């Protein structure tokens, strides 16, 4: 018996168990790889959603800013109109 066979025997691995172990390791690697892919995809989609929401919030902020400017212009117009009517 050579050293490799002795080591296999000590740790309880024969050729069949070794092949099963390699197969289960490959399967676990494939499963974890798929899980990683799904996680990356879901995080990408979440980041994309966050970007969309941020863009919508920015658009709303610009609309509010524009409406506030129009409100100020209207207030100035009303003051000027009132002043002109007093003359």
PLY file of the C-alpha trace (Angstrom):
ply
format ascii 1.0
element vertex 87
property float x
property float y
property float z
element edge 86
property int vertex1
property int vertex2
end_header
0.00 0.00 0.00
1.45 3.37 -0.98
1.26 6.62 1.02
-1.76 7.94 -0.93
-3.77 4.78 -0.29
-2.76 4.84 3.37
-3.90 8.47 3.70
-7.22 7.73 1.99
-7.78 4.80 4.29
-6.93 6.86 7.39
-9.38 9.61 6.49
-11.97 7.09 5.29
-11.98 7.86 1.59
-11.98 5.28 -1.11
-12.24 6.01 -4.85
-16.06 5.93 -4.77
-16.28 8.29 -1.78
-13.70 10.56 -3.34
-15.78 10.83 -6.51
-18.91 11.49 -4.46
-17.09 14.14 -2.47
-15.82 15.82 -5.64
-19.31 15.66 -7.14
-20.94 17.14 -4.03
-18.28 19.85 -3.89
-18.95 20.74 -7.55
-22.68 20.78 -6.87
-22.22 23.03 -3.84
-19.98 25.38 -5.85
-22.63 25.52 -8.59
-25.39 26.16 -6.04
-23.40 28.92 -4.35
-22.53 30.42 -7.72
-26.22 30.53 -8.67
-27.06 32.05 -5.29
-24.40 34.71 -5.82
-25.75 35.49 -9.29
-29.28 35.88 -7.92
-28.04 38.13 -5.12
-26.11 40.32 -7.54
-29.14 40.56 -9.85
-31.48 41.47 -7.01
-29.06 44.10 -5.69
-28.69 45.52 -9.20
-32.48 45.74 -9.56
-32.74 47.39 -6.13
-30.06 49.91 -7.05
-31.86 50.62 -10.32
-35.12 51.19 -8.43
-33.34 53.55 -6.03
-31.97 55.50 -8.99
-35.46 55.78 -10.48
-36.89 57.02 -7.19
-34.06 59.54 -6.82
-34.77 60.86 -10.32
-38.48 61.18 -9.51
-37.69 63.01 -6.27
-35.41 65.40 -8.14
-38.13 66.08 -10.73
-40.63 66.79 -7.95
-38.19 69.11 -6.20
-37.69 71.07 -9.44
-41.47 71.36 -9.91
-41.86 72.62 -6.33
-39.07 75.13 -6.91
-40.76 76.32 -10.10
-44.15 76.64 -8.34
-42.58 78.60 -5.47
-41.01 80.97 -8.00
-44.38 81.46 -9.71
-45.99 82.06 -6.31
-43.43 84.76 -5.52
-43.98 86.37 -8.92
-47.73 86.37 -8.31
-47.28 87.93 -4.89
-45.07 90.65 -6.38
-47.63 91.24 -9.13
-50.43 91.56 -6.58
-48.42 94.07 -4.52
-47.59 96.08 -7.65
-51.20 95.94 -8.81
-52.40 97.17 -5.42
-49.82 99.97 -5.44
-50.74 101.04 -8.97
-54.44 101.11 -8.14
-53.77 103.52 -5.26
-52.21 106.11 -7.53
0 1
1 2
2 3
3 4
4 5
5 6
6 7
7 8
8 9
9 10
10 11
11 12
12 13
13 14
14 15
15 16
16 17
17 18
18 19
19 20
20 21
21 22
22 23
23 24
24 25
25 26
26 27
27 28
28 29
29 30
30 31
31 32
32 33
33 34
34 35
35 36
36 37
37 38
38 39
39 40
40 41
41 42
42 43
43 44
44 45
45 46
46 47
47 48
48 49
49 50
50 51
51 52
52 53
53 54
54 55
55 56
56 57
57 58
58 59
59 60
60 61
61 62
62 63
63 64
64 65
65 66
66 67
67 68
68 69
69 70
70 71
71 72
72 73
73 74
74 75
75 76
76 77
77 78
78 79
79 80
80 81
81 82
82 83
83 84
84 85
85 86
